[in-house]
Amino acid sequence: MSKKHVAVLYGGFSSERQVSLWSGEACANALERVGHKVARIDVDRDISNTLTEIKPDVCFNALHGPFGEDGTIQGLLEFLAIPYTHSGVLASALAMDKQQSKIVASHHGIPVAEAKYMDRHDFPSTHPIEPPYVVKPVSEGSSFGVVMVKENQRHPPQIIKSNEWSYGDHIMAERFVHGRELTCAVMGDRVLGVTEIFEQGSSFYDFDAKYKKGGSKHQCPAKILPNIYQEIEILALKAHRAIGCRGVSRSDFRFDDRFSEDGELIWLEVNTQPGMTETSLVPELAQHAGYSFEEFVNWMVEDASCSR
């Protein structure tokens, strides 16, 4: 293994800044443990000049959310000709846009939930689809801006049109899929396995369930029927390839088995910049597949390139 000068890009200025700081610090520490020279860079508007000055061999992208996960930083790194981890410009932009990624996924035979898309200022005074449903910003992560609308709720959520809303104007109302929360990671062309997530006190897998201590429990590997487990792996790899992901990605699913063993399996989205703390879902799945955290992040550095 060749030792490299790795710039870990983290922080930034999206709503997922704190998550990125956690991910980036964990990855930077791991890369130092295996012998790389690491520069920790809290990304700001001067990032181009910073990278030009320090001249890293590789950028490890630990950013989350807009500007770091949507093709923006990827385009800058392409322009600067600095190899970087994770997905490239097009795949990052496509995966970040829930509407467009669902169109691509559906075209490739991946089952998705019905949804309506609209400007939040045009959000109707009556339910846009039959409750229960979920209102989501089209281009956010970590469950920021997600609003659950229950079956017996008489009116749509008013916060969507208020000045308090800070998650963009393009939103979707998506049919709520009952059932189990499952996720599957892909590393290159290899599927790492499936984890089931159990929220502890949350009605869905929200920010607190994802990141607060005791917010959720993970069962890795998931204890589901072998045919369902295999189908999730097939669909996760299919989504990874259809959207053009590189490096590591994670696809999220819901599985409703209330009425039959085979149930209904729905793909929700693909995450091109999944959380990368040592206890996050993807590193946990990598460990299940035989990779230590250090081996896993080092693989991403060795996989880094331009033209992704």
C-alpha positions as CSV (number, residue, x, y, z in Angstrom):
1,M,0.0,0.0,0.0
2,S,1.4,3.4,-1.0
3,K,1.2,6.1,1.6
4,K,-0.6,9.2,0.3
5,H,-1.3,12.8,1.3
6,V,-5.0,12.6,1.9
7,A,-7.2,15.7,2.4
8,V,-10.3,14.7,4.3
9,L,-13.1,17.1,3.3
10,Y,-15.7,17.5,6.1
11,G,-18.0,20.0,7.8
12,G,-19.1,22.4,5.2
13,F,-22.2,24.5,5.4
14,S,-25.2,22.2,4.8
15,S,-27.8,21.2,7.4
16,E,-25.8,17.9,7.7
17,R,-22.6,19.7,8.9
18,Q,-22.4,18.0,12.3
19,V,-22.9,14.5,10.7
20,S,-20.1,15.3,8.3
21,L,-17.8,16.4,11.1
22,W,-18.3,13.1,12.9
23,S,-17.8,11.1,9.7
24,G,-14.7,13.0,8.7
25,E,-12.9,12.8,12.0
26,A,-13.5,9.1,12.3
27,C,-12.1,8.5,8.7
28,A,-9.2,10.9,9.3
29,N,-8.1,9.0,12.4
30,A,-8.4,5.7,10.6
31,L,-6.3,6.9,7.7
32,E,-3.6,8.2,10.0
33,R,-3.6,4.8,11.8
34,V,-2.7,3.1,8.5
35,G,0.1,5.5,7.8
36,H,-1.3,8.2,5.4
37,K,-0.5,11.9,5.9
38,V,-3.9,13.5,6.6
39,A,-5.0,17.1,6.2
40,R,-8.4,17.8,7.9
41,I,-10.2,20.5,5.9
42,D,-13.4,22.1,7.2
43,V,-14.8,23.1,3.8
44,D,-15.6,26.7,3.2
45,R,-16.1,28.9,0.1
46,D,-12.3,29.1,-0.3
47,I,-11.9,25.4,-0.7
48,S,-10.4,25.7,-4.2
49,N,-7.5,27.9,-3.0
50,T,-7.0,25.7,0.0
51,L,-6.6,22.5,-2.1
52,T,-4.4,24.3,-4.6
53,E,-2.1,25.4,-1.8
54,I,-1.7,22.0,0.0
55,K,-1.7,19.8,-3.2
56,P,-3.1,16.5,-1.8
57,D,-2.7,13.2,-3.6
58,V,-6.4,12.3,-2.9
59,C,-9.4,14.0,-1.4
60,F,-11.5,11.8,0.9
61,N,-15.0,13.2,0.6
62,A,-16.7,13.0,4.0
63,L,-19.2,15.8,3.2
64,H,-22.9,15.3,3.5
65,G,-25.8,17.1,2.0
66,P,-25.9,20.0,-0.6
67,F,-22.6,21.2,-2.0
68,G,-20.8,18.0,-0.8
69,E,-23.1,15.2,-1.9
70,D,-24.9,16.7,-4.9
71,G,-22.1,16.9,-7.5
72,T,-20.9,20.4,-6.6
73,I,-17.6,19.5,-4.8
74,Q,-17.2,16.6,-7.2
75,G,-17.2,19.1,-10.1
76,L,-14.6,21.3,-8.4
77,L,-12.3,18.3,-7.8
78,E,-12.6,17.2,-11.4
79,F,-11.7,20.8,-12.5
80,L,-8.7,20.7,-10.1
81,A,-7.8,17.1,-11.3
82,I,-7.6,15.8,-7.7
83,P,-8.6,12.1,-7.4
84,Y,-11.5,11.7,-4.9
85,T,-13.6,9.1,-3.2
86,H,-17.2,8.1,-3.7
87,S,-19.4,8.9,-6.7
88,G,-18.8,11.4,-9.4
89,V,-20.6,14.5,-10.6
90,L,-23.6,13.0,-12.4
91,A,-24.3,10.1,-10.0
92,S,-24.0,12.4,-7.0
93,A,-26.4,15.0,-8.5
94,L,-28.9,12.3,-9.6
95,A,-28.9,10.4,-6.3
96,M,-29.4,13.6,-4.3
97,D,-32.5,14.4,-6.3
98,K,-35.1,12.0,-5.0
99,Q,-37.5,12.7,-7.9
100,Q,-35.0,12.0,-10.7
101,S,-33.4,9.0,-8.9
102,K,-36.8,7.4,-8.4
103,I,-37.5,7.8,-12.2
104,V,-34.2,6.1,-13.0
105,A,-34.8,3.3,-10.4
106,S,-38.3,2.6,-11.7
107,H,-37.1,2.5,-15.3
108,H,-34.7,-0.3,-14.2
109,G,-37.4,-2.3,-12.5
110,I,-36.7,-1.2,-9.0
111,P,-40.0,-0.9,-7.0
112,V,-40.6,2.6,-5.6
113,A,-43.5,4.2,-3.7
114,E,-46.0,6.5,-5.5
115,A,-45.3,10.2,-5.0
116,K,-46.3,13.7,-6.1
117,Y,-43.8,16.5,-6.6
118,M,-44.4,20.2,-6.2
119,D,-43.1,23.5,-5.1
120,R,-43.7,23.9,-1.4
121,H,-45.5,27.3,-2.0
122,D,-48.1,25.4,-4.0
123,F,-48.6,22.8,-1.3
124,P,-52.4,22.3,-1.2
125,S,-54.8,23.0,1.6
126,T,-56.1,19.5,1.2
127,H,-54.0,16.3,1.2
128,P,-52.1,15.9,-2.1
129,I,-52.3,12.1,-1.7
130,E,-54.3,9.8,0.5
131,P,-52.8,9.7,4.1
132,P,-50.6,8.2,5.5
133,Y,-47.8,9.8,3.5
134,V,-44.4,11.4,4.0
135,V,-43.4,14.9,2.9
136,K,-39.7,15.1,2.1
137,P,-37.4,17.8,0.6
138,V,-36.3,16.5,-2.8
139,S,-32.6,17.2,-2.1
140,E,-31.8,16.7,1.6
141,G,-30.4,13.9,3.7
142,S,-30.3,12.6,7.3
143,S,-34.1,12.9,7.4
144,F,-33.9,16.8,7.6
145,G,-37.3,18.3,6.8
146,V,-39.2,15.0,6.8
147,V,-42.8,15.3,8.0
148,M,-45.0,12.3,8.7
149,V,-48.7,12.7,7.9
150,K,-50.7,10.1,9.8
151,E,-53.8,8.3,8.5
152,N,-56.2,10.2,10.8
153,Q,-54.7,13.6,10.2
154,R,-57.3,16.0,8.9
155,H,-55.1,18.6,7.3
156,P,-51.7,18.7,5.5
157,P,-48.8,20.0,7.6
158,Q,-48.7,23.8,7.5
159,I,-45.0,24.1,8.3
160,I,-44.2,23.2,4.7
161,K,-45.4,26.7,3.5
162,S,-44.1,28.6,6.5
163,N,-41.0,30.8,6.8
164,E,-39.5,28.3,9.2
165,W,-39.0,25.8,6.4
166,S,-35.3,25.8,5.3
167,Y,-35.0,22.7,3.2
168,G,-35.6,24.1,-0.3
169,D,-38.7,24.7,-2.3
170,H,-38.9,21.4,-4.2
171,I,-40.7,18.8,-2.1
172,M,-42.4,15.4,-2.6
173,A,-45.4,13.7,-0.9
174,E,-44.6,10.0,-0.9
175,R,-46.9,7.1,0.1
176,F,-46.0,5.9,3.5
177,V,-44.8,2.3,3.4
178,H,-45.5,0.4,6.5
179,G,-43.1,-2.2,7.8
180,R,-39.5,-2.9,8.5
181,E,-36.5,-0.5,7.9
182,L,-33.7,-2.2,5.9
183,T,-30.5,-1.0,4.4
184,C,-27.9,-2.5,2.1
185,A,-24.4,-1.3,1.3
186,V,-22.4,-1.7,-1.9
187,M,-18.6,-1.4,-2.1
188,G,-17.4,-1.2,-5.7
189,D,-19.2,-4.1,-7.3
190,R,-19.6,-6.1,-4.1
191,V,-22.7,-6.1,-1.9
192,L,-21.8,-6.0,1.8
193,G,-25.0,-7.3,3.3
194,V,-28.3,-6.1,4.7
195,T,-29.0,-4.5,8.1
196,E,-32.4,-4.1,9.8
197,I,-32.9,-0.9,11.8
198,F,-35.1,-0.7,14.9
199,E,-36.0,2.8,16.0
200,Q,-36.1,3.3,19.7
201,G,-38.9,5.8,20.5
202,S,-39.2,7.4,17.1
203,S,-42.0,7.0,14.6
204,F,-39.5,6.7,11.8
205,Y,-35.8,6.6,11.2
206,D,-35.2,10.3,11.9
207,F,-32.1,12.3,12.8
208,D,-32.3,11.3,16.5
209,A,-32.8,7.7,15.7
210,K,-29.8,7.8,13.3
211,Y,-27.3,9.7,15.5
212,K,-28.3,10.0,19.1
213,K,-27.0,7.3,21.5
214,G,-29.7,4.7,21.9
215,G,-31.8,6.2,19.1
216,S,-31.8,2.9,17.2
217,K,-30.6,-0.6,17.2
218,H,-29.1,-2.4,14.2
219,Q,-29.4,-6.1,13.4
220,C,-26.5,-7.1,11.1
221,P,-27.1,-9.2,9.2
222,A,-30.9,-8.7,9.1
223,K,-33.0,-11.7,10.1
224,I,-35.4,-11.9,7.2
225,L,-36.3,-14.6,4.7
226,P,-33.3,-15.6,2.5
227,N,-35.2,-14.7,-0.7
228,I,-36.0,-11.2,0.6
229,Y,-32.4,-10.7,1.8
230,Q,-31.1,-11.7,-1.6
231,E,-33.7,-9.5,-3.4
232,I,-32.6,-6.5,-1.4
233,E,-28.9,-7.2,-2.3
234,I,-29.9,-7.5,-6.0
235,L,-31.9,-4.3,-6.0
236,A,-29.1,-2.3,-4.1
237,L,-26.5,-3.3,-6.6
238,K,-28.9,-2.6,-9.5
239,A,-29.6,0.9,-8.1
240,H,-25.8,1.5,-7.5
241,R,-25.2,0.7,-11.2
242,A,-28.2,2.3,-12.7
243,I,-27.5,5.7,-11.1
244,G,-23.8,5.3,-11.9
245,C,-22.4,5.3,-8.3
246,R,-18.8,4.6,-7.6
247,G,-17.0,3.6,-4.5
248,V,-19.4,3.0,-1.6
249,S,-23.2,3.6,-1.6
250,R,-26.1,2.6,0.6
251,S,-29.7,1.9,-0.5
252,D,-32.6,2.1,1.9
253,F,-35.7,0.0,1.8
254,R,-39.0,-0.6,3.5
255,F,-40.5,-4.1,3.7
256,D,-44.1,-4.6,4.6
257,D,-44.7,-8.2,5.7
258,R,-47.8,-7.6,7.7
259,F,-50.0,-9.7,5.4
260,S,-47.7,-12.2,3.8
261,E,-44.1,-13.5,4.1
262,D,-43.2,-12.1,0.7
263,G,-44.8,-8.8,1.5
264,E,-44.1,-5.6,-0.3
265,L,-40.5,-4.4,-0.8
266,I,-39.9,-0.7,-1.7
267,W,-36.6,1.0,-2.5
268,L,-36.5,4.5,-1.0
269,E,-33.2,6.0,-2.1
270,V,-29.5,5.6,-2.6
271,N,-27.1,7.5,-0.5
272,T,-23.7,8.2,-2.2
273,Q,-22.1,9.7,0.9
274,P,-23.3,7.4,3.8
275,G,-22.4,8.1,7.4
276,M,-18.8,7.0,8.1
277,T,-18.4,6.9,11.9
278,E,-17.1,3.6,13.2
279,T,-20.6,2.7,14.4
280,S,-22.5,3.9,11.3
281,L,-24.5,1.4,9.2
282,V,-22.1,1.1,6.3
283,P,-18.8,0.5,8.3
284,E,-20.8,-2.0,10.4
285,L,-21.8,-3.9,7.2
286,A,-18.2,-3.7,6.0
287,Q,-17.1,-5.3,9.2
288,H,-19.7,-8.0,8.7
289,A,-18.2,-8.6,5.3
290,G,-14.6,-8.9,6.8
291,Y,-13.2,-5.4,6.5
292,S,-11.9,-3.5,9.5
293,F,-12.8,0.2,9.6
294,E,-9.1,1.0,8.7
295,E,-9.2,-1.4,5.8
296,F,-12.5,0.0,4.6
297,V,-11.5,3.6,4.5
298,N,-8.2,2.8,3.0
299,W,-9.9,0.9,0.2
300,M,-11.8,4.1,-0.6
301,V,-8.6,6.0,-0.8
302,E,-7.0,3.4,-3.1
303,D,-10.2,3.4,-5.2
304,A,-10.2,7.2,-5.6
305,S,-10.0,8.7,-9.1
306,C,-11.1,11.5,-11.3
307,S,-13.7,11.0,-14.1
308,R,-16.0,9.0,-11.7
